[in-house]
């Protein structure tokens, strides 16, 4: 069982992460921290108790310090947890810094459960390749472990007919809109048909990224509007 600490300042998002993780039997959430200071304290306390944290799901934009600074500190711990960044930060300079500070994978918000599962499957393959022994028998073991991380491609987690780039445009439009929108409105904004937009919206809603709001009028079929979950 892989012991996971969730570090996320937004309580509702942290709860969503915990719910997602509960669907994966290989992982167990052992704590939630809402600040960088609390995260470092939790990791130290777990190690002192003999139950070290194996994996940290780390937000970058924390209220008291950057998640990058948290990652740099954690990389000096022995034993130190692995880190997956879970953040809305898209700045490539931040991504490069994240890699240099020991973050093994980078997942952008908002994301679907399938996207998170894909990252964690890649992490499991990486962990199994490197963490079960103290010394690699050869270059092939190291190459296999690093290839597992590179195989964490959003396309592998996307169902047939769902393009990650289009899903991101749909989510981005709703994020900017700041209010529920219909499939027709989303399709017009993104440049796809209403039916195509509806398919993406329904998929994102099923994965918990969007919330549905059904409006019942006096006549005709009910109208459904979609918005990003808080």
Secondary structure as UniProt FT lines:
FT   STRAND          2..7
FT   HELIX           11..21
FT   TURN            22..23
FT   TURN            25..26
FT   STRAND          27..33
FT   HELIX           36..48
FT   TURN            49..50
FT   STRAND          55..58
FT   HELIX           67..74
FT   TURN            75..76
FT   STRAND          82..87
FT   HELIX           92..100
FT   TURN            101..102
FT   STRAND          103..108
FT   HELIX           113..130
FT   TURN            131..132
FT   HELIX           139..150
FT   HELIX           154..157
FT   TURN            160..161
FT   HELIX           164..177
FT   STRAND          181..182
FT   HELIX           183..190
FT   HELIX           194..206
FT   TURN            207..208
FT   STRAND          210..215
FT   STRAND          223..228
//
